[in-house]
Amino acid sequence: MKALIIDNSQSYAMQLSKILSESHIDSDTCTCISDATANCENQNYEFICTSLVLEDGSGLDFAERFRQRWPEITTAIYLITSNEGMYRERSWIKSGITDVFFKSDIDRFTLELHSLARLQIKKDVSGKVLYVEDSRAESMRTTLILENMGLEVEHYDNAEEAWECFMHKGGIDLVITDLMLSGLMTGLSLVRCIRGINSKADHDGWVPILGVTGFDDVSRRIDLYSAGIDDYVAKPTIETELIARVSNLIVLKKLFDQVATQQAELVEQASIDMLTSCLNRRSFLDIAEKYMAQTNRNKHCISLFYLDVDYFKNINDTYGHAKGDEVLVQLGELLRNDCRDGDVVARFGGEEFVMLLPQCNAEDASRYAENLRKKISRTYKDNITITASIGISTFETGMSGNIDSLIASADNALLLAKGHGRDRVVFQEHRALTMRTNFG
């Protein structure tokens, strides 16, 4: 970032230069309009600081000449003066001065510098832009501006192909679309389609939209905002305005994604048992209710394991609670890694775990539970033998019930497994009880 200082006083110019340097802004200095103009011929400056009185005129004269000579350049020009009357007269506005700062209020000027530095950082943004424009000249110019900002650009000259890209390629951080396009879809149609997808809960996230139109009238702007755009620029686009609006929307998108990620993390933290990384009891019951409703609706079968670590109190008493926690962590990892896609594993409390297995009948559930019991019995933690008792309950195809009754049946089976020596699997049907006893 580069600035130009125009001031008769060498000491004050040095003071300004030091302030700029502290904001990581390089600067050139001069004392007159002619030298300042020559500098502007050879150097692009993000902003210019000028005093009111110069060797060959005034800061107002310089600003007026600068605006006349380079009307397309929107470089900010700040007048720094001790003349409060000049500020009240507002004559500086007609000359092209951006703002006035008093030498006695250097702190406010320093704050302005920090704001300018942040704007410059915004030019170096990253992200993927879906750009829709059917004018070859306009699209080439705008694409170059966006790529110079550090953005990846996917350009299309019609809304139909842009819509396909949005739907199937993904990863879009900003959409820029002209209002009038060749093809059957207009820019407004594209905006409405995107906003229709954005409104669905399962979409990846909100995507900002910048509208571009050659019709800079109130009715057109209302049409664009009603369709769902977040901002717009009028043709012909001004580079600095486009950069500012694109930067703002990209930053807004990043902030939105950050908040969404933080919210997802909070939801996950609220649903996960922090020790074992399995679901906690509350989140398991919420999910299980939905699984049960789907099972009843589709007439499928579903099974539930109720698992308890054998003699866990002895482990805590003998080796300490820290070692007992390690056992639970290892068991939670084993259960999560061993389950099928779609199965649900939760720590139900203390040393108890539950596993919900959709579309798993009694025979498959019994075989799976027995294999799981053997894996657990082969698990050792610092020479501590770990075994578990497992109770199974199954709703077969055509049965109806709720999660509470499924859990209660599995809990009854678990009590029987523990009562008959532990380290075994017991299967609970609603009319009969089958016990599979294992002796080593």
VMD Tcl script that draws the C-alpha trace (Angstrom):
set ca {
  {0.00 0.00 0.00}
  {1.45 3.37 -1.04}
  {0.60 6.96 -0.07}
  {1.71 10.43 -1.20}
  {2.32 13.26 1.29}
  {2.26 16.88 0.02}
  {3.35 19.35 2.70}
  {5.53 22.45 3.00}
  {6.71 21.48 6.46}
  {9.41 18.82 6.31}
  {8.99 18.02 10.03}
  {5.24 17.49 9.72}
  {5.72 15.42 6.57}
  {8.15 13.22 8.50}
  {5.59 12.89 11.34}
  {2.93 11.78 8.86}
  {5.36 9.40 7.20}
  {6.12 7.81 10.58}
  {2.40 7.36 11.32}
  {1.91 5.75 7.92}
  {4.89 3.47 8.44}
  {3.44 2.25 11.74}
  {0.35 1.21 9.75}
  {2.61 -0.63 7.26}
  {2.01 2.00 4.56}
  {4.93 3.24 2.43}
  {4.92 6.90 1.42}
  {6.52 9.45 -0.90}
  {6.79 13.13 0.06}
  {6.86 16.37 -1.89}
  {6.17 20.08 -1.26}
  {4.38 21.35 -4.37}
  {1.62 20.55 -6.85}
  {3.95 20.09 -9.81}
  {6.08 17.48 -8.06}
  {2.96 15.75 -6.73}
  {1.50 15.59 -10.24}
  {4.71 14.12 -11.60}
  {4.69 11.49 -8.88}
  {1.09 10.56 -9.72}
  {2.09 10.14 -13.37}
  {4.51 7.36 -12.42}
  {2.98 5.81 -9.31}
  {-0.45 4.54 -8.27}
  {-1.26 5.73 -4.78}
  {-4.00 4.28 -2.59}
  {-4.45 7.71 -1.00}
  {-2.90 11.19 -0.85}
  {-2.42 13.51 2.14}
  {-2.09 17.22 1.33}
  {-1.82 20.33 3.45}
  {-3.89 23.40 2.61}
  {-0.99 25.72 1.76}
  {1.61 24.49 -0.76}
  {4.54 26.15 -2.55}
  {2.70 26.63 -5.83}
  {-0.94 26.69 -4.77}
  {-3.27 24.98 -2.34}
  {-4.27 21.44 -1.53}
  {-7.69 22.29 -3.00}
  {-6.02 23.25 -6.29}
  {-4.14 19.95 -6.38}
  {-7.29 17.91 -5.69}
  {-9.23 19.70 -8.41}
  {-6.45 19.18 -10.98}
  {-6.05 15.55 -9.99}
  {-9.78 14.82 -10.43}
  {-9.85 16.57 -13.81}
  {-6.74 14.82 -15.10}
  {-7.62 11.32 -13.87}
  {-11.44 11.22 -13.58}
  {-11.52 7.41 -13.62}
  {-9.20 7.09 -10.60}
  {-10.93 7.13 -7.20}
  {-7.83 7.64 -5.04}
  {-8.78 9.15 -1.69}
  {-7.37 12.64 -1.08}
  {-7.20 13.85 2.53}
  {-6.75 17.50 3.44}
  {-4.83 17.99 6.69}
  {-5.17 21.52 8.03}
  {-5.45 23.71 11.13}
  {-8.11 25.89 9.48}
  {-11.47 24.90 11.03}
  {-13.29 27.54 8.97}
  {-12.23 25.75 5.80}
  {-13.94 22.59 7.07}
  {-17.20 24.39 7.87}
  {-17.39 26.09 4.45}
  {-17.42 22.70 2.73}
  {-15.65 24.20 -0.29}
  {-13.21 21.28 -0.14}
  {-15.97 18.90 -1.29}
  {-16.28 20.60 -4.69}
  {-12.52 20.37 -5.15}
  {-12.57 16.59 -4.87}
  {-11.22 16.23 -1.35}
  {-12.38 12.98 0.27}
  {-12.22 14.14 3.89}
  {-10.62 16.75 6.14}
  {-8.51 16.09 9.24}
  {-7.23 18.65 11.70}
  {-3.60 18.61 12.71}
  {-4.71 18.75 16.32}
  {-6.76 15.54 15.86}
  {-4.12 13.18 14.55}
  {-5.68 10.26 16.44}
  {-8.75 10.30 14.16}
  {-6.49 10.29 11.13}
  {-4.63 7.28 12.54}
  {-7.93 5.39 12.90}
  {-8.70 6.22 9.26}
  {-5.35 4.73 8.26}
  {-6.19 1.46 10.04}
  {-9.48 1.36 8.12}
  {-7.67 1.95 4.83}
  {-5.20 -0.80 5.64}
  {-8.08 -3.22 6.20}
  {-9.61 -2.22 2.85}
  {-6.31 -2.95 1.15}
  {-6.16 -6.39 2.78}
  {-9.65 -7.07 1.39}
  {-8.21 -6.79 -2.11}
  {-6.17 -9.91 -1.43}
  {-9.12 -12.19 -0.79}
  {-9.50 -15.81 -1.78}
  {-12.46 -17.79 -2.98}
  {-14.35 -19.02 -6.02}
  {-16.62 -16.72 -8.02}
  {-19.36 -17.86 -10.39}
  {-19.51 -15.03 -12.93}
  {-22.29 -14.76 -15.54}
  {-21.92 -12.15 -18.30}
  {-22.62 -12.45 -22.03}
  {-20.59 -9.39 -23.10}
  {-17.13 -10.61 -24.10}
  {-15.41 -7.27 -23.48}
  {-17.07 -6.75 -20.09}
  {-16.43 -10.32 -18.97}
  {-12.75 -10.17 -19.90}
  {-12.27 -6.91 -18.02}
  {-14.15 -8.05 -14.91}
  {-12.50 -11.48 -14.87}
  {-9.08 -9.81 -14.91}
  {-10.05 -7.59 -11.97}
  {-11.33 -10.57 -9.97}
  {-8.29 -12.71 -10.73}
  {-5.99 -9.85 -9.73}
  {-7.79 -9.84 -6.38}
  {-6.75 -13.47 -5.93}
  {-10.13 -15.00 -6.78}
  {-10.80 -18.08 -8.89}
  {-13.37 -17.29 -11.59}
  {-15.84 -19.65 -13.30}
  {-17.27 -17.60 -16.18}
  {-20.37 -18.44 -18.23}
  {-22.21 -16.36 -20.82}
  {-25.62 -17.83 -20.03}
  {-27.60 -18.62 -16.88}
  {-28.38 -22.23 -17.84}
  {-24.74 -23.35 -17.74}
  {-24.08 -21.22 -14.65}
  {-26.96 -22.97 -12.87}
  {-25.51 -26.38 -13.76}
  {-22.15 -25.27 -12.38}
  {-23.72 -24.02 -9.16}
  {-25.63 -27.26 -8.67}
  {-22.90 -29.77 -9.47}
  {-19.47 -28.19 -8.99}
  {-20.06 -26.55 -5.63}
  {-17.58 -24.54 -3.58}
  {-18.95 -21.19 -4.80}
  {-18.18 -18.23 -2.52}
  {-19.84 -15.51 -4.60}
  {-22.17 -15.27 -7.60}
  {-21.92 -12.24 -9.90}
  {-24.58 -12.11 -12.59}
  {-25.77 -9.64 -15.17}
  {-29.52 -9.01 -15.26}
  {-29.98 -9.39 -19.03}
  {-28.44 -12.56 -20.52}
  {-28.65 -14.55 -23.71}
  {-30.56 -17.81 -23.41}
  {-33.89 -18.78 -21.88}
  {-32.96 -17.83 -18.30}
  {-32.40 -14.25 -17.17}
  {-30.12 -13.19 -14.36}
  {-33.20 -12.78 -12.17}
  {-34.22 -16.38 -12.89}
  {-30.76 -17.58 -11.87}
  {-30.91 -15.59 -8.63}
  {-34.32 -17.04 -7.76}
  {-33.14 -20.59 -8.47}
  {-30.09 -20.14 -6.24}
  {-32.12 -18.63 -3.45}
  {-34.61 -21.50 -3.73}
  {-31.78 -23.97 -3.13}
  {-30.27 -21.79 -0.37}
  {-33.52 -21.96 1.56}
  {-33.27 -25.74 1.93}
  {-31.78 -27.01 5.19}
  {-29.58 -29.60 3.50}
  {-27.74 -27.08 1.30}
  {-24.06 -26.45 1.98}
  {-24.66 -22.84 2.98}
  {-25.64 -19.35 2.00}
  {-23.92 -17.84 -1.06}
  {-23.90 -14.05 -1.58}
  {-25.04 -12.69 -4.95}
  {-23.86 -9.47 -6.61}
  {-26.17 -8.23 -9.35}
  {-24.87 -6.25 -12.35}
  {-27.23 -4.15 -14.44}
  {-27.10 -1.44 -17.07}
  {-30.49 -0.17 -15.90}
  {-29.66 1.87 -12.82}
  {-33.19 2.81 -11.84}
  {-35.27 2.18 -8.71}
  {-37.62 -0.43 -10.23}
  {-34.74 -2.56 -11.51}
  {-32.96 -2.40 -8.15}
  {-36.16 -3.44 -6.39}
  {-36.50 -6.39 -8.79}
  {-32.96 -7.48 -8.01}
  {-33.30 -7.15 -4.24}
  {-36.70 -8.88 -4.29}
  {-35.18 -11.79 -6.21}
  {-32.55 -12.22 -3.51}
  {-29.37 -10.35 -4.43}
  {-27.24 -8.96 -1.61}
  {-25.69 -6.04 -3.49}
  {-25.46 -4.64 -7.00}
  {-23.26 -2.51 -9.24}
  {-24.33 -0.50 -12.26}
  {-22.70 -0.71 -15.68}
  {-20.20 0.46 -16.65}
  {-18.62 -0.91 -13.49}
  {-15.99 1.15 -11.70}
  {-13.03 -1.04 -10.74}
  {-12.57 0.29 -7.21}
  {-16.31 0.03 -6.49}
  {-16.42 -3.52 -7.82}
  {-13.40 -4.48 -5.71}
  {-14.97 -2.99 -2.58}
  {-18.35 -4.68 -3.07}
  {-16.85 -8.04 -4.03}
  {-14.45 -7.90 -1.06}
  {-17.25 -7.11 1.35}
  {-19.39 -10.00 0.12}
  {-16.51 -12.49 0.15}
  {-15.59 -11.47 3.70}
  {-19.27 -11.73 4.67}
  {-19.40 -15.24 3.19}
  {-16.30 -16.28 5.14}
  {-17.82 -14.91 8.35}
  {-21.08 -16.73 7.62}
  {-19.21 -19.99 7.07}
  {-17.22 -19.44 10.25}
  {-20.37 -18.87 12.30}
  {-22.04 -21.92 10.70}
  {-18.98 -24.04 11.53}
  {-18.96 -22.79 15.11}
  {-22.68 -23.53 15.45}
  {-22.15 -27.05 14.08}
  {-19.31 -27.57 16.53}
  {-21.51 -26.41 19.41}
  {-24.28 -28.78 18.32}
  {-21.77 -31.62 18.07}
  {-20.33 -30.81 21.49}
  {-23.84 -30.85 22.94}
  {-24.56 -34.25 21.37}
  {-21.24 -36.04 21.93}
  {-20.00 -37.71 25.09}
  {-16.75 -35.87 25.68}
  {-14.90 -38.88 27.13}
  {-15.66 -41.57 24.54}
  {-16.65 -39.47 21.47}
  {-19.83 -41.57 21.18}
  {-23.24 -39.92 21.18}
  {-24.60 -38.98 24.57}
  {-27.90 -40.30 25.94}
  {-30.04 -37.34 24.93}
  {-28.82 -37.16 21.32}
  {-29.12 -40.94 20.98}
  {-32.78 -40.85 22.05}
  {-33.51 -38.03 19.59}
  {-31.97 -39.95 16.69}
  {-33.42 -43.30 17.77}
  {-36.96 -41.87 17.75}
  {-36.53 -40.99 14.08}
  {-35.09 -44.43 13.28}
  {-38.02 -46.11 15.03}
  {-40.56 -44.00 13.14}
  {-38.89 -44.94 9.86}
  {-38.79 -48.62 10.89}
  {-42.49 -48.68 11.72}
  {-43.39 -46.81 8.54}
  {-41.39 -49.07 6.23}
  {-42.09 -52.33 8.12}
  {-38.39 -53.03 8.59}
  {-36.61 -54.76 11.47}
  {-34.33 -53.05 13.97}
  {-32.13 -54.30 16.82}
  {-30.59 -52.71 19.89}
  {-27.58 -53.77 21.99}
  {-27.38 -52.76 25.64}
  {-23.76 -53.28 26.72}
  {-22.20 -53.07 30.17}
  {-18.49 -53.38 31.11}
  {-18.09 -56.27 33.56}
  {-16.74 -55.49 37.05}
  {-16.01 -51.89 36.09}
  {-16.16 -50.76 39.74}
  {-13.31 -53.16 40.52}
  {-11.22 -51.55 37.76}
  {-11.80 -48.10 39.24}
  {-11.11 -49.25 42.80}
  {-7.98 -51.22 41.89}
  {-6.34 -49.04 39.23}
  {-7.98 -45.63 39.76}
  {-10.61 -43.65 37.91}
  {-8.13 -42.34 35.33}
  {-7.43 -45.92 34.24}
  {-11.16 -46.63 34.21}
  {-11.66 -43.66 31.88}
  {-9.00 -45.07 29.57}
  {-10.89 -48.36 29.43}
  {-14.10 -46.52 28.44}
  {-12.28 -44.50 25.79}
  {-10.82 -47.68 24.26}
  {-14.19 -49.44 24.34}
  {-15.94 -46.43 22.75}
  {-13.39 -46.41 19.94}
  {-13.83 -50.16 19.37}
  {-17.63 -49.83 19.16}
  {-17.51 -46.86 16.79}
  {-15.01 -48.54 14.49}
  {-16.81 -51.88 14.50}
  {-20.34 -50.67 13.68}
  {-21.83 -50.47 10.19}
  {-22.62 -47.25 8.34}
  {-25.96 -46.08 9.67}
  {-25.61 -47.79 13.07}
  {-25.79 -45.51 16.11}
  {-23.43 -45.86 19.09}
  {-23.90 -44.00 22.37}
  {-22.61 -43.96 25.89}
  {-25.79 -44.34 27.91}
  {-24.26 -43.61 31.29}
  {-21.30 -44.73 33.40}
  {-19.92 -47.94 31.85}
  {-23.08 -48.62 29.79}
  {-23.27 -48.30 26.01}
  {-26.09 -48.81 23.50}
  {-25.96 -49.62 19.79}
  {-28.93 -49.22 17.45}
  {-28.81 -51.36 14.30}
  {-31.43 -50.52 11.63}
  {-32.52 -53.33 9.29}
  {-30.80 -55.95 11.43}
  {-32.86 -59.04 12.32}
  {-32.52 -61.22 15.42}
  {-30.21 -63.79 13.85}
  {-27.81 -61.21 12.42}
  {-27.91 -59.19 15.64}
  {-27.05 -62.23 17.77}
  {-24.14 -63.19 15.53}
  {-22.85 -59.62 15.44}
  {-23.12 -59.24 19.23}
  {-21.24 -62.48 19.83}
  {-18.42 -61.38 17.55}
  {-18.35 -58.04 19.30}
  {-18.20 -59.72 22.74}
  {-15.19 -61.76 21.60}
  {-13.41 -58.66 20.31}
  {-13.96 -56.91 23.62}
  {-12.67 -59.92 25.57}
  {-9.47 -59.79 23.53}
  {-8.98 -56.15 24.44}
  {-6.43 -55.39 27.13}
  {-5.53 -52.10 28.74}
  {-2.22 -52.26 30.64}
  {-2.82 -55.96 31.47}
  {-6.41 -55.20 32.52}
  {-8.76 -57.77 30.98}
  {-11.92 -56.16 29.67}
  {-15.15 -58.12 29.18}
  {-18.71 -57.02 28.62}
  {-22.25 -58.34 28.94}
  {-24.64 -57.59 26.07}
  {-28.42 -57.63 26.01}
  {-30.20 -57.65 22.63}
  {-33.72 -56.69 21.68}
  {-35.20 -56.82 18.17}
  {-38.37 -55.59 16.51}
  {-38.93 -57.89 13.56}
  {-40.58 -56.87 10.29}
  {-44.20 -55.96 10.81}
  {-43.95 -55.35 14.59}
  {-44.60 -51.94 16.03}
  {-43.19 -50.24 19.09}
  {-41.14 -47.34 20.34}
  {-37.57 -46.80 21.44}
  {-38.46 -47.02 25.14}
  {-39.82 -50.55 24.79}
  {-36.84 -51.59 22.66}
  {-34.42 -50.28 25.30}
  {-36.41 -51.88 28.14}
  {-36.28 -55.30 26.45}
  {-32.53 -55.04 25.85}
  {-32.01 -53.88 29.46}
  {-33.89 -56.94 30.75}
  {-31.68 -59.16 28.59}
  {-28.58 -57.39 29.97}
  {-29.67 -58.04 33.56}
  {-30.02 -61.73 32.74}
  {-26.56 -61.80 31.14}
  {-25.03 -60.26 34.25}
  {-27.02 -62.57 36.51}
  {-25.72 -65.68 34.72}
  {-22.02 -64.94 35.06}
  {-21.37 -61.95 32.76}
  {-19.21 -61.94 29.59}
  {-22.09 -63.27 27.52}
  {-24.87 -62.30 25.11}
  {-28.57 -62.65 25.92}
  {-31.26 -62.13 23.30}
  {-34.68 -60.82 24.42}
  {-37.77 -61.42 22.33}
  {-41.13 -60.10 23.38}
  {-42.54 -63.54 24.04}
  {-39.44 -65.61 24.73}
  {-35.95 -65.34 26.11}
  {-32.92 -66.97 24.53}
  {-29.60 -67.07 26.37}
  {-26.27 -67.74 24.73}
  {-23.78 -68.65 27.43}
  {-20.07 -68.41 26.87}
  {-17.40 -69.97 29.05}
  {-14.09 -68.56 27.86}
}
mol new
graphics top color blue
foreach p $ca { graphics top sphere $p radius 0.5 }
foreach p [lrange $ca 0 end-1] q [lrange $ca 1 end] { graphics top cylinder $p $q radius 0.2 }
display resetview
